[in-house]
Amino acid sequence: MNAHGGTLLVGVTDDGEISGIEGDFPFLKKRDIDGWELWLTDAVANALGKGVAAELDVKIAELDGHHVARIDIGPSAEPVFGTPPNGQGKPAFLVRINNTTHELLGQDAHAYQKKRWPA
């Protein structure tokens, strides 16, 4: 969201094989697709805020006998800060640079934010 937005496929390995999201079900309170989507929404809301969670476009489809989630999100209108999942630590300003995620600090964060969201 801090860069351009994007699409995330969950249940697909890095080499393109369909693995599905069913492996997560035993760890959920509600052990089904709806429970998985509830977990995702809560996780995003806790890590990035409820406003961000509300912007997620989640679609789940069955492929090769497994369920795959496609999560689309547009670019944010303002900086988004991530909080570690354990609730410990300070919120961080993260950006994607090519195929990696980096935390920007100090002058780097300020310059990026000024360029990305000019006043």
C-alpha positions as CSV (number, residue, x, y, z in Angstrom):
1,M,0.0,0.0,0.0
2,N,2.9,2.4,0.7
3,A,4.2,1.8,-2.8
4,H,1.6,0.9,-5.5
5,G,-0.8,-1.6,-3.9
6,G,-0.8,-5.1,-5.4
7,T,-2.1,-8.7,-5.3
8,L,-1.2,-11.5,-3.0
9,L,-2.0,-15.1,-3.7
10,V,-2.2,-17.3,-0.6
11,G,-2.2,-21.0,-1.1
12,V,0.2,-20.9,-4.0
13,T,3.9,-21.8,-3.5
14,D,6.7,-19.7,-4.9
15,D,7.1,-22.1,-7.8
16,G,3.4,-21.8,-8.7
17,E,2.1,-25.1,-7.3
18,I,-1.4,-25.0,-5.6
19,S,-1.0,-25.8,-1.9
20,G,-4.2,-24.3,-0.6
21,I,-5.1,-22.5,2.6
22,E,-6.6,-25.6,4.2
23,G,-3.4,-26.3,6.2
24,D,-4.3,-23.2,8.2
25,F,-7.7,-24.4,9.3
26,P,-6.6,-26.5,12.3
27,F,-5.2,-23.3,13.9
28,L,-8.4,-21.3,13.5
29,K,-11.3,-20.9,15.9
30,K,-13.7,-21.5,13.0
31,R,-12.0,-24.2,10.9
32,D,-13.3,-23.3,7.4
33,I,-13.0,-20.8,4.6
34,D,-15.1,-18.2,6.5
35,G,-12.9,-18.7,9.6
36,W,-9.8,-18.2,7.5
37,E,-11.1,-14.9,6.1
38,L,-12.1,-13.8,9.6
39,W,-8.6,-14.6,10.8
40,L,-7.1,-12.7,7.9
41,T,-9.2,-9.6,8.5
42,D,-8.3,-9.6,12.2
43,A,-4.6,-10.1,11.5
44,V,-4.5,-7.2,9.0
45,A,-6.6,-4.9,11.3
46,N,-4.2,-5.6,14.2
47,A,-1.0,-5.2,12.2
48,L,-2.0,-2.3,9.9
49,G,-5.3,-0.9,11.2
50,K,-9.0,-1.4,10.6
51,G,-9.0,1.2,7.8
52,V,-6.6,-1.0,5.9
53,A,-8.5,-4.2,6.6
54,A,-11.6,-2.5,5.2
55,E,-9.8,-1.9,1.9
56,L,-8.9,-5.5,1.3
57,D,-10.6,-7.3,-1.6
58,V,-10.5,-11.0,-0.8
59,K,-11.7,-13.6,-3.2
60,I,-11.4,-17.4,-2.5
61,A,-11.5,-19.9,-5.4
62,E,-11.1,-23.6,-5.6
63,L,-8.3,-24.8,-7.8
64,D,-7.1,-28.4,-8.2
65,G,-9.1,-29.4,-5.1
66,H,-7.6,-26.7,-2.9
67,H,-8.8,-23.2,-1.9
68,V,-6.6,-20.3,-2.9
69,A,-7.1,-16.7,-1.7
70,R,-6.5,-13.7,-3.9
71,I,-6.0,-10.5,-1.9
72,D,-6.0,-7.2,-3.8
73,I,-5.3,-3.9,-2.3
74,G,-4.8,-0.5,-3.9
75,P,-2.2,2.2,-3.0
76,S,-2.8,4.0,0.2
77,A,-3.8,7.7,0.3
78,E,-1.5,8.2,3.3
79,P,1.4,6.4,4.9
80,V,0.6,3.0,6.5
81,F,2.7,1.8,9.5
82,G,2.9,-1.9,10.4
83,T,2.8,-3.2,14.0
84,P,4.6,-6.6,14.7
85,P,2.1,-9.4,15.1
86,N,3.0,-10.0,18.8
87,G,2.1,-6.4,19.6
88,Q,5.6,-5.8,20.8
89,G,7.9,-3.2,19.2
90,K,7.2,0.0,17.5
91,P,5.1,0.5,14.4
92,A,7.3,0.5,11.3
93,F,7.1,2.2,7.9
94,L,7.6,-0.5,5.3
95,V,7.9,-0.3,1.5
96,R,8.4,-2.8,-1.2
97,I,11.5,-2.4,-3.3
98,N,11.4,-4.8,-6.2
99,N,10.7,-8.2,-4.7
100,T,11.8,-7.3,-1.1
101,T,10.3,-5.4,1.9
102,H,12.3,-2.7,3.6
103,E,11.8,-0.6,6.7
104,L,12.5,3.1,6.0
105,L,13.8,5.2,8.9
106,G,14.6,8.9,9.4
107,Q,15.5,10.9,6.4
108,D,14.8,8.0,4.0
109,A,11.2,7.6,5.3
110,H,10.7,11.4,5.3
111,A,11.9,11.8,1.7
112,Y,9.9,8.8,0.5
113,Q,6.7,10.0,2.1
114,K,7.2,13.5,0.7
115,K,7.6,12.2,-2.8
116,R,4.8,9.6,-2.6
117,W,2.2,11.8,-0.8
118,P,3.1,15.4,-1.7
119,A,1.2,18.0,0.4
